Each structure stands twice: as C-alpha cells, then as structure tokens.
C-alpha cells in the first residue's frame, strides 16, 4: 500500500475528484478526513470509504474560505489521528460564460475565495502540523485553464493560475520537508460539469472529440495522479504542475 498509515485531508471531498481521491487513498492504507460545506455528501463519501476499504474515515463540515473553519478542519484531524501527512486542496467552484466585463464583483470574489483563498487557509493551518511530524505532501487542484484560455472563464482561470504559482512558492519555502505540487485536470465529468451547463450530458460526445485520447476525463483519472504525487513514489518531485487532460493541451 502506497500511503499506508498516513493521515490525509481532502477538501471538497463530498463528490467528484475529491470523493474519488478519498476512495483511492483509503484503499492505499491512509486514514482519510474529507471536508466540505455540505454534510450529506461527506457522510456518503465516508460511508463509501468504510464499505470499500475499511480503515479510518472521518468527515468535518466546514467552509475552507473561512479561516476558523480551515483551522478547525486541521485541528479535528490532529485530535482524531494525531498528525497530518497529506493535504489535497481540492475544494473550488467554477463559473462559465462570463467574460471579464460581465463578471460581477461578488462572483469574482467568490471564485477567487473558493479556488485560491481556500488553498492558502487550509495549507496555512496544515503546514505547522506537518512540520511537527517531520514533513508531508500537499497537492493543490489547479486546472488546465491555469495554462490555456477558453472564452468566459476569466475569474476561474485567474484563480487557478494563481494556484499553480502558489504551489511553486510553497514548494520552495518548505522544501525539503514538505513537497508541494499541483494537478491541472482538463474536462472531467463531475457535478461541476453541469454548472451553467445543465445540458452537459448532451454535449459530452461533441466535447470528447476535442481530446486526442477520445474521451473526457473521469474523477479517477485525476485521483490516480494525486495519489502518485502524494505518495513516496514522487519523493523527488516538488513544485511541479501535472497536467491530466487527455492530451488536449498538445493541440
């Protein structure tokens, strides 16, 4: 087992990439804490971890954009398991079809808070706990839109681009004890796929044609990459951004 006896926190762990990663981590021997704003999806994730992998699964309801909640997520993890070894900053939101002049200030602030400020707050809380126990691994969920642009995603691209830059800065500041990397998924079929796009199921076939691999991504595609970066298999990798996009960016 690649992360046996490790303790991991996954934000946005109630669905999509967060849930898939939680299941992968649990199956690879980790004790996993999933965090998010809504309790019901977190309960479902924790129950699924218990059914499929056994071991220790726990959830904390909290908003990662609030400092007190971010601190509490880490404190409850340490209280229950005694340490933090892995953090996957996955929580975020997306808004589409909003060029900059159509993006209201409250929307801009919300997208920046959920995708960028949450990474800062939870990492700030977790890093001292990791250092206390000798180090750890942080993986931040960015996006291929951190590196390329599509129409109407100004706020999201700005936030995710900042996540990539923040990951590099964190990697430099905390090496060699804490490794910090980012993953940049392309289009992945998750609940966020339907935000501002309720007809997503009808679009999937056409969208898949844009990917050299012939399909859009699954949460498990990204979870596999996160597991690798979190594990000791990536022990000499820090400050990198791993693009998981079915080859879309090579066009």
NORTADA-V271506 format. One record per pair of residues at least 24 apart in sequence whose ideal C-beta (glycine too) atoms are under 6 Angstrom apart, sorted by sequence separation. I is the first residue (numbers start at 1). J is the second residue. If there is no record, write none. Layout:
I;J / I;J
//
This chain:
6;30 / 7;31 / 8;32 / 9;33 / 10;34 / 11;35 / 12;36 / 3;28 / 4;29 / 31;56 / 32;57 / 33;58 / 34;59 / 35;60 / 2;28 / 3;29 / 15;41 / 19;45 / 27;53 / 37;63 / 1;28 / 3;30 / 14;41 / 22;49 / 26;53 / 35;62 / 64;91 / 91;118 / 140;167 / 189;216 / 1;29 / 14;42 / 26;55 / 187;216 / 188;217 / 190;219 / 217;246 / 89;119 / 14;45 / 186;217 / 13;45 / 89;122 / 213;246 / 213;247 / 211;246 / 212;247 / 185;222 / 211;248 / 35;73 / 146;184 / 87;126 / 142;182 / 144;184 / 143;184 / 84;126 / 135;177 / 136;178 / 137;179 / 138;180 / 139;181 / 140;182 / 141;183 / 142;184 / 144;186 / 183;225 / 116;159 / 135;178 / 183;226 / 33;77 / 111;155 / 115;159 / 119;163 / 84;129 / 111;156 / 84;130 / 116;162 / 108;155 / 112;159 / 116;163 / 65;113 / 111;159 / 130;178 / 181;229 / 65;114 / 31;81 / 83;133 / 70;121 / 74;125 / 78;129 / 85;136 / 86;137 / 87;138 / 88;139 / 89;140 / 90;141 / 103;154 / 65;117 / 70;122 / 74;126 / 103;155 / 11;64 / 65;118 / 99;152 / 64;118 / 67;121 / 71;125 / 98;152 / 100;154 / 70;125 / 74;129 / 97;152 / 96;152 / 184;241 / 64;122 / 179;238 / 181;240 / 182;241 / 183;242 / 184;243 / 185;244 / 186;245 / 186;246 / 183;244 / 94;156 / 186;248 / 175;238 / 21;88 / 171;238 / 9;77 / 171;239 / 168;239 / 18;90 / 17;90 / 7;81 / 7;83 / 7;84 / 164;241 / 7;85 / 8;86 / 9;87 / 10;88 / 11;89 / 12;90 / 6;85 / 11;90 / 12;91 / 6;86 / 10;90 / 11;91 / 139;226 / 139;229 / 139;230 / 137;230 / 94;192 / 97;196 / 96;196 / 94;195 / 144;245 / 11;122 / 88;226 / 86;230 / 16;190 / 16;191 / 15;191 / 20;219 / 24;223 / 20;220 / 17;219 / 21;223 / 16;219 / 20;223 / 24;227 / 17;222 / 21;226 / 3;231 / 2;231
//
